[in-house]
Amino acid sequence: MTGHSPSPQIPQMTHSRVLVIQHEDDCPLGELATALHRSSASARVVRAHEGEEVPTDLEGADALVVLGGGMGPRDDAEHPWLEPTRALLRRAAAEDVPTLAICLGAELAVDALGGATGRAAHPEVGLCSITLTAAGCDDALLGALRASEDAGAESPDMKQRAASSEYARPESVRNVAGSVPAVPVLQWHQDTLAQMPPGVTVLATGPDGAVQAFRVGASFWAVQFHPEVQPGIVQRWAETSSLTPEGRTPDSFAREIEDAQAARSAWAHLLGAFAQRIVPSPRSGE
């Protein structure tokens, strides 16, 4: 008598799914798309500025990304999807869903979680230094930026600006014998994270002491800077933005990012660390 052995169960491959809220064509995923692809994550991009509806929940999503944009965080009258985006950020924080909120996304997160945004006297544009806190140095994402600290990541243009009185960093922000880890990031904003929501962990600050990055719980990150930026993206911003400084040409911003190879590598590590933390959950299965 012969019998048939049961067929072996072949494990079904699952991929993490990331819900992305995009606010304008000029602020795409950029390098974050590469990081997600490398971790076999798929992105569902909601182009809210084109009329696509922002979901009311995170059903089917393993992570949330909220990108940047030129509008203000309270410009609801002109951009009615901002309030649903704030509600989605509140939900992500409450449900401990891995989240990365970038620039405008960080400002929306602050407002959504009970903090307040403000307006700086002067915009932060181009490569600028931020300083990691002790928590930031140990953070799973922000700690990746320290890779640029000893790698000479500043471009010649940034070094020249840093030497001028206008861009000189206070002594407390300079890296003294490695004790104050100041690292270069790409900024393009004038709105600020003026008042932190309760219970957040501050991960980085700017030369003026303003918060540049924070974490809520174990898996919700918000950054005021742009780790996802690519040379072509920042050139487009310089061509169209009212924040572009006089005397700077769009191609000079593109070259600045091209030259900052060590910094870009550190930003990629930050994005990769986020992508690696996204694990498919049962609710996202078919």
N, C-alpha and C positions, 0 to 999 in steps of 0.2 A: 504494500500500500504506500502510495506516495502522496505527499501533501505539498501545499504551497506555503512557503514562509511569508509572513506578512511583509508588505512592502515597507522599506525603511521610511521613516518620516523625514522629509527634507525640510529643514528649517526655512521659513519664509523670510526673505530679506526685507527689512523695514528701513525706511529712511526718515530722518527727522524732517519736519515741516516747519518752515519759518514764515510767519505772517509779517509782511513789510508794509508800512504805511509811508507812501511817497507823497510829497507836497508840491513838487514842481519838477519839470523835465531836467533842469540843470543840477538837481541834487539826487542822482541815482545811487545805487548800491556801490558802484566803483569797486575798490579792492575787496570790499566785503563779499561781493559776488564770488570772487575767486576763493576766498576762505570757506564759504559755504559749500562751494563745489568740491573742494578738496576733502571736506568732511562728509560728502555724500548727502548733504542737506538740500532740499528743494525749497525754493522761495516762491511764495504767492504774493505778488506785489499788487497792492491796492493803490491805484493812481487816483487818489482822492481829488486832486485838482482837475481831473478829467470827468468828475462826476461819479466815479465808482464809490459805492457805499462802504463806509467803515463798519466792520462787523461790531455787533454789540457784545460778543463773547469771543472766547479763544478756543471754541470747539474745533478739534482737528488740527490745532497748532501746538507745536512743542516749544516754540519761542516766539518772541515779538521783537521787531526792530522798528523804531520810529526815526525817520531820517530828518535832515535839515531842510531849511527853506528860508526864503527872504522875508516872509511875512512875520509879524510880531506874534508872540504867544497868546495874545488876547484879541487878535484881529478877527473875531468870530463873525462880525457882520459881513465882511468881505469874503471870509473863508469858513463857511458854516460847518465844515468837517472837523474843525479843531476841537470843539466840545466833545463829540464822540470819541476822538482820539484821546483826550484826557480821561474819559471814562474807561477806555480800554487799558490805558496805563494804570489806572487805579486798580482795575481788575487783575492785571498781571502781577502787580505788587502783592495784592491780597492772596492770590493763588500761588505765589512763588514760582511763576513761570519765568524762565530765563529771558531777560530783556536787555536790549541795548538801545538807549535813547541818545541821539546825536544832535548837538547844537540846539536847533529849534525843538527837537525831541526832548532834550534835557530840560529846556525851559517849560515845555508842556508838562513834563513829569513833576517839576517843582510845584507848579500851580495845582496840578491834579492831586498831589499828596499833602497839601496844606501849607506849602511854603509860599514864597512870593518872588516874582521877577522884577527887574528894574531896568533902568537905562543908564549906561555909562556915559561919562562926559565925552569920551573919545572911543572910537571903535578899535577892536583888536583885529588886525588884518595881516595875513602872511605868516611866516614862521615866527613864533614867539616862544618864550620859555615858560614852563610851568614847574612848580615844585611839588614833588610827591610828599605826602605826609608819611608818618611811620606806618599807618594802615595801608597807604597806597603802595609802599615798597613791598609789603607782604601780600598784596592783593593778587589774585589769580590773573586778572587782566592788566591792571595798571602797572604791576611789577614788571611786565614785559617791556615797558618803556625804558627801564634802566639799561637795556641793551645799547641804547644810543648814547648813554652818558659818557662812556669812555671811548667812543668810536669816532669822535670828530665829526658829528653829524651836522653841525651847523654849516650852512652854505657860506661862500665868501660874502654874498650880499647880506646875509644875516649878521655875520661878524662885523661888517662895516657899520651896519645900523646899530648894533649893540655897543659899538665904541663911541657913538655920538651921545650927547647929553639927552637927546629926546628919547632914546631907546635904552639907555643904561639901566641895568637892573640894580635894585637896592642890594646892599651888602648881604642882607639876610637871605636873599634869594640865590646868591651865587653859590656854586658848589665848592665849598672849602674842605679840602682833604677828603672829599667824598661824603662829608657829613650832611650836606644839604643837596639832595639829588635833583638838580634842575635839568629838565629835558626839553628838547624842541618839539613843538607840535604845530599843526597848521590851524590857524584861527581865521574866522570870517564872521564877525558878529559885533553888535553894539549892545544888545540886550544882555543882562547879567542875571545870575542866580543870586538874588539879593538876600533872601531869607530861606534857610534850609527847613524842610519839613521835619517834624519830630521823628527821632529814632534813626536818622540816616548816619552813615559813616562817611566822613569827608576823606577823599583819597588824594586830591591835588588842589593846589591854589595857584593864583597868578601873582605877579610882582606886587599888585596892590592888595593882596590878601583875599581877593574874590575867589569863591569856590569854582573850580574848573572840572571837578569830577567827584561823584559820590556813588555810594552803593546803598541799596535798601535790602536788608536781609542778606541772603547768601548768593542771590543770582539775578539781581536787578541793578544794572549799571547805567549811569547817565554821565555823559561827557560833553563839555562845552566845545571841544575841539573836533577836528575832522580826521580820524585815522583812516577813513575810507577814500580819501581824496587821491586823485590822479592828476598828472600835469595838465592834461587837456581839460579836466573839470575846473581846476582853479583858473586856468586861462580864460575860460568862458565866464567865470564869476567876475574876473577883472575887467572883462569887456562890457558887462551889463550892470554891475553893481554900483550903487551910489556910494558905497563905502570905499571904493578904490582910491588910494591916496593920489594926490596930484604928483606928477613927476615919475610915477611908476607905470611902465608899459605892461600890457597883459602878458607878453612873452617873457618878461622878466620874472613873473610869478611862476610860469611854467618851468623856467630854468632853475628857479630856486628849489622847486620840488624835485626836479631831475637830479640836482646836485646833492640833495640831502638823502643820499642812498642809505646811510646807516639808520637815519631816523625813519625812513620808509620801511626798512626791514623791521624796526621795532614796532611800528604801527601794524605791520602785517602780523607780527607775533601776537599783538593784542587781539586783533580780529580772529586769528586762528584759535587763540585760547577761548574766545567766546563760542566759536563754532564747535569746538570740541566738547563744550559743556552741554550741548543740546542733545538730549537723549530721547529717542522716540518713546512716547507714553502710550499706555493702552487705549486712551481715548482717541488717539490719532490713527489707530489701526483701521484697516478696512473692515 
